[in-house]
């Protein structure tokens, strides 16, 4: 009888040890999105599309500099026409750019961890582009602490220091592009929707952004000799090489080019808006 009890106890022990909770978990969805299965190459196309979409939403500024003109049949925007700017003016630009920057930062982090230098460099170049736009619009902005989840209220970094760091990061991205070999898996046009994995064109874009940073500071930077020497060592964007993010726009609902859909024509052929028009200039 004692031997029988010992056998039963041993069987119960084996059965208990082998029946973990996960064994009965038959409702797990293998398609559930998790942090581990979202890779840099999955995020990058949408992030690049998001960068391209930033071309919209600058109507008031275009009016100020004379590129566009508002229609006389609409009541003018009081803040825009009086320059009485409040905290809510163009706040959508802030939110939209930081949303895209968050995705680009995720690409950079994940690509670095996965040893994907091409994706990392693309993300760095696009981040530099958007951060320069943010500084031009707002001055000091969150930068060094912007994507740290442990810091819910990141500090605002000095605009000049951000510009200086962007030059360094663009130098790094250029070096990566010039020394990396893009593998066959990365040579998929649906991932790099801008330059179709042309490292040469990405170098040109990064170098052109470096020059634009200097032009923005031409009145306050008396000695840009060192940076100009770096820029002269690499080619700049030429005619027909503009950075155009195109995931496959077509004239269909929700699939139009965002700029055309905002300022051109709708799918039905009607004008997208009756307020903004390009000036002769």
N, C-alpha and C positions, 0 to 999 in steps of 0.2 A: 504493500500500500504506500509506503514511504517512497519507493522507487517510482511509483506511478505519479505521485504528487510532484516529484522532482522533474519528471519528463514534461508534465503539463506546465509547470512553472517555466521551464526552459523554452517551450514552444511559445508561451505568452510573451516572454521577453524578446524573442526573435521577431514575433509578429508586431509587437509594439515598436521596436526599434526600426523595423522596415517600413512602417506605415506613417510617414511624415505627412504633415498637413498638405504639402504641395502635391502629394500623390493623388489626392482627391480633388485638386483644383483643376477641374476640367473646363472652367469658363474663362481661362486666360486668352486674350486676343493677341495672336502673334503679330498683328499689324498695328498694335498700339504704339504711338510715337513715344520714344524715350530719349533721354539725353544721349545715350550711347549710340543709338542707331541713326541719329541726325548728324550727317557728315558735312564737311565743308562744301563738297561739291553739290549737295542737295540745297544748301542755303544760298550759294553764290548767285545762281541765275536770277532769283527773285530779288536779291540785294542789288544786283546791277540794274535790274529793271526799276527798282526803287530810286536809285541814283538818277537815272534818266528822267523819271517822273518829277524830279525836283525842278525841272525847267518851267513848271507851271506854278502859279501862285504869286508871281512877283509884279502883278499889275500896278499897284501904287508906285513902286520904285521905277518901273518903266515909264510911268507918266511923269514922274519927277525929272528924269533925265532926258525926256523928250523923245524916247524911242516909240512910245505909244501915245495915243490921245483918247481921253474919255469922251463918250457920246454926250452931246448937249441935251439929249432928250431924257437923261436920267439925273436924279438929284445927286450932287457930288458927295463924296465921302468926307465928312467934316474933319476927321483926323488927318486924312490925306491932304486936303486942300489947305488946312490951316497949320499943318506941322505940329499940331497939339497932340503929340504921341502919348498914348496911355499904355499900360502894361499888357493890354489885350491886343494891341495892334500887331498884326501879322504873327500872332502866337501859333497859328497853324504851321508856319514854317519851322519853328522851333521843335514842335512835337514830331513833325514828319521827318525832319532830318535826323533827330536823335533816334527815332525808330529804325531808320535805315542804318545808322551808325552802329546801333546795337547788333544788328545782323552781321554787318561787316566785321565787327570786333569778334563775334562768335566764329566767323570764317577764319580770321587770323589765328585765334587761339586753337581751334580744332585742326587747322592745316599745319600749324607748328608742331602740335602733338603727334600728328599722323605723318610727319615728314613729307609734306606736300608744298614745297617752296613756291611753286607757281601760284597756287591759290592764295598763299600767304601774301605774296608780293602784290597781287591784284587787290586784295583787301586793303593793304597799306596805302596803295595809291589812291583808291577811292575814298578812304577815310581822310586822307590829306585834302582831297578836293572838297569834301563836305565840311570839314572843320575850318578850312579857309573861308568858305561861304558863311559859316556861323560867325566867325570873328568879324568878317566884313559887315555883317548885319547888326551884331549885338555887342561887339567889343569883347570884354572878358566873358568866358563861358566855362562850364565844367569840362575838364579835359583829362587831367591825370587820374582823377578818381571817378570819372564818368560811368564806368561799367563795373565798378566793384560792388557786388551785391551786399557786402558788409557795411557799405556807406550809403544810406538812403538819401542823404543830403550832401552830395559832393561839393567840394569847394570850387569857386570860380577862379580859374587860372588867368594870369596876366596875358593879354592878347599878344603882346610882343614876344613873350616867351613861347607861346603856342606856335607862332609863326616860325621862330627859330628851331623849335623841335620838329616842325613839319619838314623843314629843309633836311634835317638829319634822317628822318624816317624815309623821305623820298630817295635820299642817297642809298640807304639800305635796300629799298625796294629795287632800285636800278641795278645794284650789284647782284642781287638775287636773280633778277631777270637775265642778266648778262652771263651768269654762270650756271644756271639750272638747265637741265634737259627735261623737257616735258614728255612724260610717258605716253604710251598709246591710249591708255584709259582716259587721260586728261584731254586728248585730242578729239573732244566731242563738242561740236559747235553749240549744242544746247546748253552747255555749261558756261563757256565764255561767249556771251551774246554780244560782246562789244568788238573784240578784235580776233575772234576765232582762234585763240591760242597763239597769237603772233607776239612773241616776246619782244621783237624789235619795235613794234608799234607801241607796246606798253612802255618801253623805255622812252620812246619819244614823248608819250603823254606825260610821264612822270617828270621828264626834263622840262617840258613846257610849263608844267605846274610850278616847278622851281623858279622859272623865269617870271611867271606871273606873280609869285610871292615877292620877288624883288621889285617888280614894277609897282606893286601896291605900296612899297616902302621907299619909293624913290626920293621922297622929300625928307625922309628922316634917317636914312641909312647912308652916311657919307662915303663909306668905303666898302662896296660890295665886291671888291676885286676877287677875293677867294671863292665866293660862290659863283661869280661869273666864269671863273676859270673851269669850275666843275661843269657848268652848263655848256661851255664851248667844247668840252671834251666829248659830248654826246649830241646826237641829232635832235632836232625839234620837229614837231608835227608840221607836215606840209599840206598843201591843198589836196583835198580828197581823203585825208587821213583822220578826220575828226572822230572823236569818240562818240559813237552812236549806239545806244543800247536798244537792240531790237530782238525780242524773243519770238517774233513772228506775228506782228500786228497785221490785222485785216480789217476791212470795213464792215464790222459786225458788232452787235451790242456787247459791250464789255471787253472788246478786243482791239479797239482803235488805239492808235498812238495817243498817249495822254495829252500832249500839247495840242495836237490836231483836234482831239475831242473837246478840248477846253476853249480853243480860240479859232478853230476852223469850222468844220461842218459835222453835223450829226450823221448817223447812219442813213436817215431818211432824206438827207440832202439839205436840211434846214441849217441856218447859221447857228453855231454853237453858242454864241453870245452876241448881244447888240450893244455892248458897252465899250469894249476895247477895240481899237483899230490901230494898225501900224501907221506911223507918220511917214511923210515923204523921206525923211532922213533914214 
